[in-house]
Amino acid sequence: MYTNPAPDLRIAVGTCFDDNYMHISRVITLLFLTALMACNQASEKPPQRDPEAKALNDSAFKILMKSTNDSDYQKAIGLLDKAIAIDSTYVGAYRKKVSLETLLKQYDKALATSKKLNELRPANPNFMLTTGILYEKNGDTISSVNYFQKALPLYDKTLDTMSLKNPDRFALTMNKGITFILLNEPGKGNDILKALYDKQTDLKYKEYLIPLMNKPRKNVVDYLTLEQK
């Protein structure tokens, strides 16, 4: 079962990463987009990962959070490739790899990685949304819209069966709003984002939403792929 990453990342932003706040904040947004949400049964146990693969994955995550250097990102991808070679079903490793390839603007590679996530988790709406965005960055708008359309009913299905108190609702609801914007329905999308914003008491969560609200569609795509501040 998925565990919401926000608390640990929020602590990181508030302490040792203060000098690199904008980078970390935007990486968190990207990780929210590609996060493995609770699409499994609550009773389902997380898979037992090979210890070596897990260590490689964890090392890559540390680089992703701390560095803004392209050569370090390439090193992290190398670590993730080794983890995936050990365990070809390692969703967390693929997810971080998508984030790193996007940071490096390697959109063709990121798309291939994202499609692998679709194969591993076909019911995950965030992976559908991510793949759609990466198709867009690769210039294939027909395929991007197809994936956005596939994502919406998956968001509805997941949210309809999720407790209102589940912390994963934030990212799922945010991404549903983003999906409407990318489907050229900004009214619906911004209504969702504003309602989500108004509910938040944690300023960090509000800050995740501000760059996405009432922005042109292209700006949203560029922001999520870390091309626009």
Backbone as CSV, one residue per row, in Angstrom:
resi,resn,N_x,N_y,N_z,CA_x,CA_y,CA_z,C_x,C_y,C_z
1,MET,0.843,-1.202,0.000,0.000,0.000,0.000,0.872,1.243,0.000
2,TYR,0.420,2.295,-0.679,1.177,3.530,-0.781,1.167,4.289,0.537
3,THR,2.272,4.918,0.875,2.354,5.816,2.014,2.645,7.211,1.492
4,ASN,1.845,8.167,1.886,1.978,9.537,1.399,3.362,10.093,1.693
5,PRO,4.094,10.622,0.682,5.434,11.114,0.921,5.492,12.503,1.506
6,ALA,4.375,13.218,1.544,4.428,14.639,1.852,5.055,14.986,3.195
7,PRO,4.732,14.304,4.316,5.315,14.730,5.583,6.832,14.730,5.582
8,ASP,7.476,13.652,5.125,8.926,13.589,5.130,9.522,14.658,4.233
9,LEU,8.942,14.856,3.053,9.458,15.857,2.137,9.252,17.247,2.710
10,ARG,8.151,17.479,3.391,7.885,18.783,3.971,8.921,19.113,5.037
11,ILE,9.289,18.126,5.816,10.329,18.324,6.823,11.640,18.689,6.151
12,ALA,11.941,17.992,5.052,13.191,18.278,4.344,13.219,19.712,3.845
13,VAL,12.106,20.170,3.292,12.047,21.529,2.786,12.263,22.526,3.911
14,GLY,11.730,22.231,5.072,11.784,23.177,6.170,13.107,23.209,6.909
15,THR,14.001,22.269,6.608,15.244,22.224,7.369,16.442,22.348,6.457
16,CYS,17.046,21.200,6.101,18.348,21.241,5.451,18.289,21.709,4.002
17,PHE,17.091,21.863,3.405,17.020,22.262,2.011,16.520,23.687,1.828
18,ASP,16.579,24.509,2.883,16.050,25.859,2.777,16.685,26.658,1.645
19,ASP,17.989,26.527,1.420,18.678,27.310,0.403,18.322,26.875,-1.007
20,ASN,17.692,25.742,-1.118,17.342,25.220,-2.445,15.842,25.005,-2.531
21,TYR,15.095,25.894,-1.902,13.669,25.663,-1.712,12.905,25.487,-3.022
22,MET,13.151,26.387,-3.987,12.366,26.313,-5.223,12.599,25.004,-5.956
23,HIS,13.846,24.555,-5.998,14.141,23.280,-6.649,13.395,22.152,-5.960
24,ILE,13.488,22.084,-4.645,12.863,20.993,-3.909,11.347,21.069,-4.019
25,SER,10.778,22.279,-3.921,9.335,22.420,-4.002,8.815,21.894,-5.328
26,ARG,9.526,22.181,-6.407,9.061,21.762,-7.724,9.299,20.276,-7.947
27,VAL,10.365,19.732,-7.389,10.578,18.285,-7.460,9.481,17.572,-6.691
28,ILE,9.073,18.127,-5.554,7.978,17.536,-4.793,6.705,17.522,-5.638
29,THR,6.445,18.630,-6.343,5.273,18.660,-7.213,5.344,17.559,-8.258
30,LEU,6.518,17.377,-8.846,6.687,16.329,-9.851,6.509,14.949,-9.227
31,LEU,7.026,14.761,-8.023,6.857,13.475,-7.357,5.411,13.230,-6.982
32,PHE,4.689,14.296,-6.603,3.261,14.143,-6.367,2.577,13.639,-7.629
33,LEU,2.964,14.204,-8.754,2.342,13.824,-10.018,2.541,12.350,-10.314
34,THR,3.729,11.842,-10.029,4.033,10.463,-10.377,3.902,9.511,-9.192
35,ALA,3.372,10.016,-8.069,3.323,9.193,-6.855,2.423,7.973,-7.036
36,LEU,2.810,6.879,-6.409,1.984,5.672,-6.419,0.900,5.825,-5.367
37,MET,-0.304,6.182,-5.822,-1.390,6.392,-4.894,-2.040,5.063,-4.507
38,ALA,-2.919,5.150,-3.529,-3.501,3.957,-2.935,-4.561,3.360,-3.845
39,CYS,-4.098,2.719,-4.908,-5.024,2.049,-5.831,-5.179,0.573,-5.472
40,ASN,-4.495,0.143,-4.426,-4.573,-1.250,-4.000,-5.490,-1.372,-2.792
41,GLN,-5.822,-2.564,-2.449,-6.621,-2.791,-1.260,-5.820,-2.429,-0.035
42,ALA,-6.512,-1.912,0.981,-5.815,-1.481,2.192,-5.065,-2.621,2.865
43,SER,-5.542,-3.838,2.674,-4.924,-4.987,3.325,-3.718,-5.521,2.568
44,GLU,-3.488,-4.984,1.362,-2.404,-5.507,0.552,-1.058,-5.094,1.120
45,LYS,-0.166,-6.032,1.307,1.146,-5.738,1.853,2.076,-5.249,0.751
46,PRO,2.976,-4.302,1.085,3.932,-3.852,0.072,4.858,-4.994,-0.312
47,PRO,5.303,-5.013,-1.564,6.197,-6.097,-1.992,7.532,-6.034,-1.269
48,GLN,8.091,-7.180,-1.015,9.414,-7.247,-0.408,10.457,-7.038,-1.500
49,ARG,11.226,-5.971,-1.387,12.222,-5.656,-2.396,13.574,-6.256,-2.035
50,ASP,14.321,-6.593,-3.059,15.683,-7.060,-2.859,16.465,-5.969,-2.122
51,PRO,17.198,-6.311,-1.059,17.913,-5.295,-0.270,18.871,-4.456,-1.102
52,GLU,19.556,-5.076,-2.065,20.491,-4.315,-2.892,19.745,-3.336,-3.794
53,ALA,18.629,-3.781,-4.369,17.834,-2.898,-5.215,17.288,-1.732,-4.405
54,LYS,16.836,-2.005,-3.194,16.300,-0.943,-2.337,17.389,0.067,-1.974
55,ALA,18.579,-0.406,-1.677,19.680,0.497,-1.333,20.026,1.402,-2.512
56,LEU,20.015,0.858,-3.722,20.296,1.650,-4.917,19.212,2.705,-5.138
57,ASN,17.965,2.298,-4.957,16.840,3.214,-5.093,16.930,4.351,-4.078
58,ASP,17.246,4.016,-2.835,17.341,5.036,-1.782,18.482,6.011,-2.049
59,SER,19.581,5.515,-2.565,20.722,6.384,-2.880,20.362,7.365,-3.994
60,ALA,19.623,6.883,-4.991,19.199,7.759,-6.084,18.264,8.846,-5.569
61,PHE,17.387,8.512,-4.634,16.454,9.490,-4.083,17.201,10.606,-3.354
62,LYS,18.231,10.257,-2.633,19.022,11.270,-1.926,19.637,12.264,-2.912
63,ILE,20.107,11.752,-4.042,20.673,12.634,-5.058,19.593,13.541,-5.632
64,LEU,18.426,12.982,-5.927,17.323,13.743,-6.488,16.934,14.902,-5.582
65,MET,16.923,14.673,-4.277,16.494,15.690,-3.341,17.562,16.748,-3.062
66,LYS,18.832,16.376,-3.190,19.897,17.278,-2.759,20.596,18.023,-3.887
67,SER,20.574,17.488,-5.090,21.429,18.023,-6.144,20.636,18.742,-7.217
68,THR,21.291,19.719,-7.856,20.745,20.356,-9.058,21.712,20.172,-10.222
69,ASN,22.604,19.229,-10.098,23.670,19.014,-11.070,23.297,17.895,-12.032
70,ASP,23.376,18.176,-13.340,22.979,17.179,-14.335,23.793,15.901,-14.230
71,SER,25.069,16.022,-13.948,25.909,14.819,-13.858,25.492,13.958,-12.667
72,ASP,25.047,14.610,-11.589,24.544,13.845,-10.446,23.235,13.143,-10.801
73,TYR,22.384,13.823,-11.571,21.137,13.191,-11.993,21.414,11.957,-12.856
74,GLN,22.396,12.071,-13.745,22.757,10.923,-14.577,23.272,9.777,-13.703
75,LYS,24.042,10.123,-12.679,24.533,9.104,-11.755,23.366,8.416,-11.052
76,ALA,22.376,9.205,-10.641,21.211,8.639,-9.970,20.439,7.708,-10.898
77,ILE,20.297,8.103,-12.164,19.617,7.231,-13.139,20.370,5.920,-13.276
78,GLY,21.690,5.992,-13.273,22.486,4.768,-13.336,22.205,3.854,-12.154
79,LEU,22.056,4.442,-10.972,21.729,3.645,-9.783,20.349,2.998,-9.926
80,LEU,19.400,3.761,-10.445,18.049,3.235,-10.620,18.015,2.137,-11.676
81,ASP,18.796,2.291,-12.729,18.866,1.246,-13.749,19.389,-0.062,-13.151
82,LYS,20.344,0.061,-12.251,20.868,-1.129,-11.583,19.794,-1.765,-10.695
83,ALA,19.021,-0.904,-10.001,17.934,-1.425,-9.157,16.886,-2.135,-10.004
84,ILE,16.557,-1.549,-11.151,15.560,-2.137,-12.041,16.078,-3.429,-12.670
85,ALA,17.375,-3.493,-12.921,17.955,-4.725,-13.461,17.804,-5.869,-12.469
86,ILE,17.860,-5.535,-11.186,17.674,-6.545,-10.136,16.197,-6.893,-9.983
87,ASP,15.335,-5.872,-10.041,13.899,-6.064,-9.851,13.156,-5.248,-10.909
88,SER,12.708,-5.905,-11.958,12.065,-5.218,-13.084,10.665,-4.710,-12.753
89,THR,10.150,-5.015,-11.549,8.820,-4.550,-11.149,8.901,-3.444,-10.090
90,TYR,10.058,-2.854,-9.919,10.286,-1.881,-8.852,9.663,-0.532,-9.239
91,VAL,8.409,-0.346,-8.876,7.661,0.842,-9.251,8.341,2.118,-8.750
92,GLY,8.795,2.110,-7.503,9.429,3.292,-6.943,10.661,3.727,-7.717
93,ALA,11.422,2.780,-8.208,12.621,3.101,-8.980,12.242,3.716,-10.326
94,TYR,11.241,3.149,-10.983,10.781,3.727,-12.255,10.252,5.149,-12.029
95,ARG,9.534,5.346,-10.933,8.956,6.659,-10.661,10.043,7.718,-10.499
96,LYS,11.076,7.392,-9.754,12.187,8.342,-9.590,12.923,8.557,-10.903
97,LYS,13.032,7.501,-11.695,13.708,7.627,-12.979,12.950,8.583,-13.890
98,VAL,11.623,8.509,-13.914,10.824,9.450,-14.686,11.115,10.883,-14.247
99,SER,11.164,11.105,-12.942,11.417,12.446,-12.424,12.783,12.957,-12.863
100,LEU,13.788,12.116,-12.775,15.139,12.524,-13.148,15.259,12.764,-14.643
101,GLU,14.687,11.897,-15.438,14.740,12.088,-16.892,14.000,13.352,-17.303
102,THR,12.933,13.676,-16.581,12.218,14.918,-16.854,13.055,16.125,-16.463
103,LEU,13.712,16.049,-15.306,14.602,17.130,-14.897,15.688,17.383,-15.936
104,LEU,16.152,16.321,-16.575,17.190,16.428,-17.608,16.619,16.750,-18.986
105,LYS,15.294,16.904,-19.070,14.605,17.176,-20.333,14.790,16.050,-21.356
106,GLN,14.976,14.845,-20.851,15.073,13.665,-21.716,13.668,13.079,-21.871
107,TYR,12.810,13.819,-22.564,11.399,13.485,-22.569,11.090,12.180,-23.286
108,ASP,11.894,11.824,-24.291,11.658,10.555,-24.968,11.951,9.384,-24.029
109,LYS,13.028,9.501,-23.271,13.360,8.452,-22.308,12.344,8.419,-21.165
110,ALA,11.952,9.606,-20.702,10.969,9.672,-19.617,9.649,9.050,-20.040
111,LEU,9.258,9.254,-21.297,8.011,8.667,-21.799,8.085,7.146,-21.771
112,ALA,9.211,6.592,-22.212,9.362,5.128,-22.206,9.284,4.586,-20.789
113,THR,9.895,5.298,-19.847,9.855,4.868,-18.452,8.444,4.964,-17.898
114,SER,7.752,6.043,-18.241,6.389,6.230,-17.757,5.446,5.152,-18.301
115,LYS,5.646,4.774,-19.544,4.804,3.716,-20.121,5.035,2.381,-19.424
116,LYS,6.240,2.176,-18.934,6.503,0.965,-18.147,5.692,0.998,-16.855
117,LEU,5.567,2.190,-16.247,4.732,2.321,-15.051,3.280,2.009,-15.365
118,ASN,2.807,2.418,-16.549,1.440,2.076,-16.952,1.245,0.573,-17.047
119,GLU,2.264,-0.116,-17.517,2.177,-1.576,-17.609,2.106,-2.208,-16.224
120,LEU,2.886,-1.668,-15.301,2.945,-2.239,-13.960,1.730,-1.866,-13.115
121,ARG,1.189,-0.661,-13.331,0.050,-0.183,-12.546,-0.992,0.452,-13.483
122,PRO,-1.700,-0.366,-14.258,-2.640,0.173,-15.250,-3.824,0.920,-14.657
123,ALA,-4.111,0.731,-13.373,-5.240,1.415,-12.744,-4.825,2.697,-12.037
124,ASN,-3.563,3.084,-12.147,-3.080,4.268,-11.444,-3.289,5.512,-12.312
125,PRO,-4.156,6.445,-11.892,-4.438,7.615,-12.727,-3.248,8.548,-12.862
126,ASN,-2.420,8.647,-11.828,-1.276,9.555,-11.899,-0.272,9.133,-12.954
127,PHE,-0.112,7.836,-13.122,0.808,7.365,-14.153,0.241,7.641,-15.542
128,MET,-1.093,7.547,-15.680,-1.731,7.900,-16.951,-1.518,9.381,-17.256
129,LEU,-1.715,10.225,-16.244,-1.528,11.664,-16.414,-0.088,11.988,-16.781
130,THR,0.856,11.372,-16.088,2.266,11.608,-16.368,2.609,11.236,-17.800
131,THR,2.129,10.080,-18.243,2.402,9.642,-19.616,1.813,10.618,-20.623
132,GLY,0.607,11.124,-20.343,0.005,12.106,-21.218,0.841,13.373,-21.328
133,ILE,1.339,13.851,-20.209,2.177,15.050,-20.215,3.458,14.810,-21.005
134,LEU,4.041,13.639,-20.854,5.286,13.349,-21.566,5.050,13.158,-23.059
135,TYR,3.895,12.614,-23.441,3.551,12.595,-24.868,3.463,14.025,-25.387
136,GLU,2.871,14.900,-24.596,2.756,16.304,-24.987,4.130,16.921,-25.204
137,LYS,5.058,16.648,-24.293,6.404,17.211,-24.415,7.147,16.624,-25.610
138,ASN,6.719,15.455,-26.058,7.318,14.844,-27.247,6.580,15.219,-28.534
139,GLY,5.603,16.113,-28.424,4.926,16.632,-29.600,3.767,15.807,-30.111
140,ASP,3.318,14.805,-29.336,2.211,13.951,-29.772,0.969,14.317,-28.965
141,THR,0.243,15.327,-29.427,-0.910,15.808,-28.664,-2.105,14.860,-28.735
142,ILE,-2.207,14.090,-29.808,-3.315,13.130,-29.916,-3.189,12.064,-28.826
143,SER,-1.993,11.510,-28.673,-1.776,10.495,-27.637,-1.899,11.100,-26.243
144,SER,-1.444,12.355,-26.076,-1.519,12.978,-24.751,-2.972,13.104,-24.309
145,VAL,-3.844,13.562,-25.186,-5.261,13.707,-24.844,-5.876,12.347,-24.528
146,ASN,-5.478,11.326,-25.254,-5.977,9.979,-25.003,-5.659,9.540,-23.571
147,TYR,-4.446,9.822,-23.125,-4.062,9.428,-21.768,-4.759,10.287,-20.719
148,PHE,-4.945,11.583,-20.992,-5.679,12.425,-20.053,-7.114,11.925,-19.900
149,GLN,-7.718,11.526,-21.009,-9.082,11.008,-20.958,-9.164,9.693,-20.190
150,LYS,-8.133,8.880,-20.300,-8.097,7.623,-19.547,-7.924,7.883,-18.045
151,ALA,-7.209,8.957,-17.713,-6.910,9.234,-16.310,-8.150,9.645,-15.516
152,LEU,-9.039,10.434,-16.123,-10.162,11.004,-15.371,-11.042,9.964,-14.678
153,PRO,-11.536,8.944,-15.388,-12.376,7.957,-14.687,-11.606,7.183,-13.620
154,LEU,-10.300,7.041,-13.798,-9.494,6.365,-12.779,-9.386,7.227,-11.518
155,TYR,-9.288,8.550,-11.696,-9.308,9.441,-10.530,-10.643,9.330,-9.809
156,ASP,-11.732,9.366,-10.572,-13.055,9.284,-9.957,-13.224,7.976,-9.196
157,LYS,-12.813,6.882,-9.806,-12.962,5.575,-9.171,-12.155,5.498,-7.874
158,THR,-10.933,6.018,-7.898,-10.079,5.966,-6.713,-10.613,6.876,-5.616
159,LEU,-10.975,8.103,-5.961,-11.448,9.054,-4.957,-12.795,8.640,-4.374
160,ASP,-13.661,8.042,-5.200,-14.987,7.642,-4.726,-14.924,6.549,-3.671
161,THR,-13.860,5.778,-3.676,-13.741,4.668,-2.719,-12.735,4.981,-1.608
162,MET,-12.280,6.216,-1.527,-11.248,6.595,-0.558,-11.855,7.427,0.569
163,SER,-11.408,7.171,1.773,-11.862,7.943,2.926,-11.544,9.421,2.750
164,LEU,-12.441,10.275,3.221,-12.206,11.712,3.144,-11.015,12.139,3.988
165,LYS,-10.622,11.304,4.927,-9.495,11.625,5.799,-8.175,11.069,5.280
166,ASN,-8.227,10.340,4.194,-7.000,9.752,3.650,-6.081,10.861,3.139
167,PRO,-4.836,10.930,3.629,-3.926,12.003,3.201,-3.589,11.965,1.717
168,ASP,-3.789,10.825,1.071,-3.495,10.720,-0.352,-4.489,11.501,-1.222
169,ARG,-5.606,11.927,-0.627,-6.613,12.645,-1.398,-6.067,13.957,-1.957
170,PHE,-5.134,14.574,-1.240,-4.618,15.869,-1.704,-4.017,15.754,-3.099
171,ALA,-3.034,14.862,-3.252,-2.349,14.736,-4.541,-3.290,14.219,-5.620
172,LEU,-4.150,13.275,-5.277,-5.086,12.749,-6.267,-6.042,13.833,-6.752
173,THR,-6.564,14.623,-5.818,-7.496,15.683,-6.195,-6.786,16.774,-7.002
174,MET,-5.565,17.134,-6.584,-4.783,18.112,-7.320,-4.570,17.651,-8.761
175,ASN,-4.183,16.403,-8.918,-3.897,15.897,-10.252,-5.153,15.752,-11.099
176,LYS,-6.294,15.496,-10.455,-7.551,15.477,-11.198,-7.846,16.867,-11.754
177,GLY,-7.629,17.887,-10.931,-7.818,19.248,-11.402,-6.892,19.577,-12.560
178,ILE,-5.630,19.157,-12.445,-4.664,19.367,-13.520,-5.144,18.691,-14.807
179,THR,-5.691,17.496,-14.682,-6.147,16.749,-15.856,-7.227,17.511,-16.609
180,PHE,-8.174,18.104,-15.885,-9.203,18.904,-16.552,-8.587,20.093,-17.293
181,ILE,-7.601,20.742,-16.675,-6.945,21.873,-17.340,-6.284,21.410,-18.628
182,LEU,-5.629,20.267,-18.582,-4.923,19.757,-19.762,-5.880,19.247,-20.826
183,LEU,-7.112,18.968,-20.438,-8.147,18.595,-21.408,-8.912,19.826,-21.898
184,ASN,-8.331,21.003,-21.670,-8.931,22.270,-22.106,-10.294,22.523,-21.461
185,GLU,-10.405,22.123,-20.186,-11.570,22.460,-19.385,-11.078,23.191,-18.138
186,PRO,-10.531,24.408,-18.313,-9.916,25.119,-17.191,-10.904,25.491,-16.094
187,GLY,-12.160,25.733,-16.454,-13.146,26.065,-15.435,-13.272,24.969,-14.404
188,LYS,-13.468,23.727,-14.881,-13.587,22.589,-13.966,-12.297,22.380,-13.184
189,GLY,-11.176,22.449,-13.889,-9.902,22.202,-13.235,-9.604,23.211,-12.147
190,ASN,-9.796,24.490,-12.434,-9.495,25.519,-11.445,-10.485,25.529,-10.292
191,ASP,-11.724,25.140,-10.538,-12.678,25.004,-9.437,-12.195,23.945,-8.446
192,ILE,-11.677,22.823,-8.965,-11.164,21.761,-8.106,-9.947,22.245,-7.327
193,LEU,-9.023,22.930,-8.013,-7.811,23.395,-7.341,-8.127,24.460,-6.293
194,LYS,-9.055,25.358,-6.589,-9.414,26.400,-5.615,-10.076,25.798,-4.383
195,ALA,-10.980,24.846,-4.599,-11.632,24.198,-3.461,-10.603,23.475,-2.591
196,LEU,-9.631,22.844,-3.242,-8.577,22.146,-2.511,-7.715,23.152,-1.756
197,TYR,-7.403,24.268,-2.402,-6.601,25.322,-1.767,-7.307,25.859,-0.517
198,ASP,-8.592,26.115,-0.643,-9.349,26.706,0.465,-9.430,25.784,1.675
199,LYS,-9.302,24.483,1.453,-9.378,23.521,2.557,-8.075,23.405,3.345
200,GLN,-6.968,23.838,2.741,-5.666,23.577,3.343,-5.365,24.542,4.490
201,THR,-4.805,23.993,5.541,-4.308,24.803,6.652,-2.792,24.839,6.665
202,ASP,-2.173,23.933,5.938,-0.718,23.865,5.848,-0.270,24.710,4.658
203,LEU,0.531,25.740,4.926,0.952,26.651,3.867,1.746,25.952,2.778
204,LYS,2.498,24.909,3.133,3.289,24.206,2.125,2.384,23.584,1.065
205,TYR,1.248,23.044,1.501,0.318,22.464,0.536,-0.291,23.540,-0.351
206,LYS,-0.581,24.696,0.222,-1.080,25.802,-0.578,-0.057,26.206,-1.634
207,GLU,1.227,26.180,-1.264,2.287,26.563,-2.190,2.412,25.584,-3.355
208,TYR,2.064,24.321,-3.152,2.071,23.373,-4.264,1.031,23.766,-5.307
209,LEU,-0.080,24.357,-4.829,-1.212,24.630,-5.707,-1.113,25.964,-6.440
210,ILE,-0.531,26.970,-5.811,-0.527,28.321,-6.377,0.008,28.377,-7.812
211,PRO,1.135,27.710,-8.135,1.658,27.819,-9.508,0.784,27.148,-10.555
212,LEU,-0.223,26.396,-10.123,-1.074,25.662,-11.057,-2.424,26.324,-11.276
213,MET,-2.796,27.235,-10.389,-4.138,27.810,-10.411,-4.235,28.990,-11.370
214,ASN,-5.288,28.960,-12.198,-5.589,30.060,-13.123,-4.421,30.384,-14.048
215,LYS,-3.744,29.341,-14.482,-2.633,29.497,-15.413,-3.007,28.894,-16.766
216,PRO,-2.448,29.441,-17.852,-2.693,28.829,-19.170,-2.212,27.379,-19.194
217,ARG,-2.851,26.610,-20.031,-2.551,25.178,-20.131,-1.059,24.922,-20.339
218,LYS,-0.435,25.642,-21.261,0.987,25.434,-21.544,1.843,25.712,-20.316
219,ASN,1.477,26.752,-19.559,2.238,27.060,-18.345,2.180,25.915,-17.342
220,VAL,1.021,25.266,-17.251,0.876,24.136,-16.333,1.776,22.983,-16.762
221,VAL,1.758,22.687,-18.062,2.621,21.619,-18.573,4.082,21.943,-18.306
222,ASP,4.481,23.175,-18.614,5.884,23.562,-18.423,6.273,23.531,-16.951
223,TYR,5.369,23.960,-16.090,5.685,23.941,-14.659,5.880,22.511,-14.158
224,LEU,4.995,21.623,-14.563,5.073,20.241,-14.089,6.287,19.519,-14.627
225,THR,6.818,19.961,-15.758,8.029,19.359,-16.294,9.245,20.212,-15.969
226,LEU,9.063,21.119,-15.006,10.157,21.906,-14.427,10.844,22.822,-15.426
227,GLU,10.082,23.299,-16.423,10.655,24.220,-17.406,10.298,25.672,-17.116
228,GLN,9.415,25.888,-16.145,8.985,27.255,-15.854,8.985,27.464,-14.352
229,LYS,9.563,28.573,-13.904,9.612,28.882,-12.477,8.294,29.460,-12.021
